[in-house]
């Protein structure tokens, strides 16, 4: 199997933004915009923080050399510090999951991209390579859609994060040593869709994980949609437009608290109005500012905000310090009789600067 080099964020000397279309391109894109309509960005991140989306023609949403398009399937070249097996174990622990299937060491999922909903099989039969195979005649005919699928999977498994500094830090950390040894190659498996991430955070407030998954399934199966492929049903999470038009009475079928129903509808309405987007949160330019933007929204407290920043926005400093799971993990690893105080957690995490998100994720993993 061919191996390739994954280039970092600066895989091009610059990116060209086209102001009239709000898209950005690699310098070698075949498009020829008028010079007065262009703006130069140092990186893809800078372009996206300004609200620009990747050009569909040059597929600039993927690091150069990180993927190979074979039409019926897409190959992703993954970092050495990635273990598909460890990530599969993590995903397999989700009780009553409704948005993907796992069978024979493969993950199956429907991934909607605009008007298309390809169904994919994700596997890793070769070292440093992950394969995305399109099932049941759902192969996208357009390259940019296949690129968007590849980008989604890269984001889902957080493949663009260099874990070497985190592993170096963990070698001498009394809480992280065992976890990183045991789960080496595990990624902060995320929730790329902002609405889904916020809904999951709200649904999970003050209830156990098993019941949270039950509520999520009810939400998805009552208000989402599904596609049939090769004898299997694949569910897609409801869009903000689906939920924004509903009333609390409509959501009664979920058997969830009235307040949580109000929160979900309120968030959906903000997203439909364009007042809440990934771009706006990333454009805050600071972890605390993004956290504040989220906590101003009814139903989103510090825990939910940090959960979203951690699992969706990939902000490395996100730290749900009040999380019960985090407290239980520290108590277990330290052999404590009582859960740690906030002051004790701050002291124990003093060296985690810019890795609080990953440290939390690995500590969660140590609980099961």
N, C-alpha and C positions, 0 to 999 in steps of 0.2 A: 504493500500500500504506500502510495506516494506521501511524503511528509513535506510540510511547508513551514515557512517562518511566519509567526504572528507579529505584525508590526505594531508599535504602540500608537497612542492617540495621534501623534504627529506624523502619521504615515504619508502625509503630503506636506510640502513646505507651507502651504496655505490652502484655504478653501474659498471659492468665489460664491458670494451671495447675489442673487438676482432679485432686486427690491420689488420689481413689478409683479413677481410671481411668488415671492417669499420662499424660494427654494435655494439650496446651496449645492455646489458641485465640486468635484475634483478638478484640479487645473487642466487635466487632459480630457474633460468632457467635450463631446463633439458639438454641443450647443454653442451658438455665437450671439450672445446677448450684446446689446449696445453698451459701450463702456460707461456711459452716464447712468445706466441702470444697475451697475454692479457695486458691490462692497466686498472688501477682503476680510476674512476671518482667520485667526491663527489656528483654530481647531474646530472639529465638528461640535464639540461641547459648547464653544462660544457661539456658534451659529444657531444651535438649537435653543440656547438660553435666550436668544434674541427672537425666538419664534419662527425661525426658518426650518423647513422640513427638507429631507434629502431628495435630491434629483432622482426621478425614476429611471432616467436613461443611464446614468453612470453609477447608480447604486451606491452612493457615497455614505450610506448608513453603516457599512461594514468596513472594518479595518482591511487595508489592502493585503492580500495574501492569506486571509483568514478563512476563506471558503472556496469551494469549487462547485460550479453549477453544471450538473450533468442532466438537467431537465427532469427526468423521472425521479431523480434523487439529488440531494445536496450534501456535500461533504463539508464538515466543519473541522478545522485543525485546532485542537485544544491545547492549553498549556500543560506542561509536565505536572504541575500542581493541581491536577484535576483527576478525580476518580469517579467514573460513571457508576461503578458498583456502589460506592458510598452514597452518592446522590440518589440512586435508585432505592437503597435501604431507607433513606430519609423519606422519600415520597411514598414508599410502601407502608409507612407507619400512620398515614392519614386515614382515620376511620371514616367509612361512609363517603369517601370522595366521589364527586359526581362529574368533575370536569376533565378527568383523564382516566385511562385504564392502564394497568401494568400486567403484562403477561410474558412469560418466557424471557425475562430480562430485557424487555422492551417497553417503551412508554408509547401510548397511543392517545392522540389528542386532536380535536378540531380547532383550527386557528383561523378565525375570521379576519380577512384583510379586505376592507371596503366591501365590494359586492361578491367576493369569493369566499368560500369556506373550505379550504383544503383540509383533508384528514391525513395526519402524518404518523409514521412509525419512527421512533427515535431509538437508535441502538449504538453500541460501541463495541464492535467485534475486533477492532484493531487498536493498537496503542496510539495514544495522542490523536485519535480521530473519532468523530461522532458522525453518524449518518442519519440524514432525514429522508425517509422514503415516502413518496406520495401514494396513497391507497385509493383503490376503487374508482379510477378515472378522474380523480380530483386534482391531478397535476396542473398547476397554473400554466397557461400558455405564455404569459408575459414574464420576462426575466425579473422585472422589478418586484413582482409579487413573490416570486421564489426568494428574492433577496430579502424581502420583508419577513418572510417566514424564518429565514436563517437568522435574521437580526432578532426576531422574537425569541428564538431558542437560545441564542447567545445571551440575551438579557435574562431570560428565565433562569439559566444556570450561572449567571454572573461571570461569564468567561473573560470579560475584559479587565477584571481586577487581578493585579499581580499580588499573589498571596505570600511571596517570599518574605517581605518585611514583617508580615503578621506572624509567620512561622518562626522567624528569628526572634521576635519579641516574646513569643510564647515559650520558647525553650527554657527561659529562666523565670517564668511566671508560675507561682504556686497553684493558681487556679486553672490555668490553661494547658499546662504541660501534658497532663494525661489525656485531655480531650483532643488535642491536635495530633497526638500520637495515634490514638485509637481511631480517629475519623479523618485521617490525612487525605486531602483531596476533596473533602466536602466543601461545597459552595453555599453561599447564602441564597438558597433557592428562592426566587422572588415571585412577585405578582406584578407583571409588567403593566397591566391595565390599572390606571389610577382609581377608577370608580369601583372596580372589583376589590382593590386593596382597602379602600376606605370602608366599603360595605362589610368586608370580612373583619376589619378592626372593630366596627360598631357592633356587629352581630356577636363577636366574641367577648364583649364587655361583661365581666362579673358572672360568667357561666363556665362550666367545664368544657373541654375541647370536644368531647363526644357530642354533647348537645349542640354546640356551635356548628359542627358539621351537619347535623340533622336540620338545623334552621337554614343553613346554606343550601342544602339539597331542596328543601321546600321552596325557597326563593327561586332557585334556578329552574326547577321543574314546573313551577306555576307561572313564571313571568319571563323565563328565557326562551330560547328556541333550540331545536336539535336538528341534526342531519343523520341520515341512515347511510351506513357504508359497510359493505361486506358483512351484513348480518348484525352489525353492532349499532347502537344508538349513541351519538356523541352530543353532549349538551354544551351550549354556549351561554356564558353569563349574560344576564339582562343588561341592556344598554341604559345609560342615564335617561334617554328619551322614553324607554319602556316604563321606568319607575316614576319619572317626574309627573306624568299625567295621571297617576293613581291617587287614591285617597287612603286614609288609614283604614277605612272599612274594607277597601279592596285587599289590603294586606292582612286582614284578619285570619285568612286561611293559613298563614304561617304560624299562628299561635305564638306570636312574639309580643313583647310589651308594646304598648301604645307609643311610648316615648321613642323606642328604637325604630318603629315604623315611621314616626315623624322625622327622625334624624335621616333615615335613608331617603325619604322623599325630598327633604330639604337639600341634601347634598346633590341629588340628581338634578334638582332645579337649578342650583348654582352652576353645575357643569353644562347644562343645556344653554344657560344664559351666557356662557363663556367666562364667568367670573372665577371659576376654579379649574385650572389646567395644570398639567405637568410643567409646561413652559413657565407659567407664572411662579410656581414654587421654586423651580430651578433658578429663575431669574432673580430671586431674592438675594442670591449670592452669599448667603450666610445661613448656617444651620439653625441658629436661634430665630432668625427672621422668618425662615420657612416654617418652623415650629409654631411661631406666633400667628402666622397667617392661618394655619390649620386650627389652632385652638380657639380662634375667634368664631369658628363655625359651630353652631349648636350641635351638641352631641359628640364633639371631638375634644377630648381632654388630652393632657400630656402623654398618657400611655398610648392612646390611639394615634396621636400625631407622630410620635417617635416610631411606632410600629410601621406606619405608612412611609415615613422617611427612610426607614431601614430596608423594608421589603420591596418598595416600589421605586423610590427616588434614588436609592443606593447611596445615601449620604453616610459616609463612614463614621461620622461622629454621633449619629443617632443613637440614643441610649435610653431605652424604656426602664429607667432605674426603679420604678415602682412595680415592675412586673413580678408576679407571684412565682412564675417558673424560674426566673433569675434568682430570686431569694432562695427557693428550694434547692437549686443547683449549688449555690454557694454554701448553704447549710450542709448539704450532703458531702461536698468535696472537702470541707473544712472540719467535718465531724462535730458540728455545733449542736447544742441542745435547742437553741432558739434561732429563729430567722435573724439574719444580720440587720442591723440598723442602717439607715441611709448613710450615716457618717462612716460606718464600717465599709460599706460598699464603695464609697468614694475613695477611701484609703486603699482598698484592695485593687481598685481600677485606676489608680493614679498613673500607671505607666501605659495605659491603653490608648493614649491620645491618638485620635483619628482612626482607631480600630475598635471603638466601643461596640459598633454594630456587629462586627464579626465575633468579637469576644462573647457577646450576648448569645449569638446564634449557636456557637459551639458549646456554651454552657447549657443552653436549652437541650441540645442534642445529647448531652451526657445524662439526661434524666430517663432515657428510655432506650 
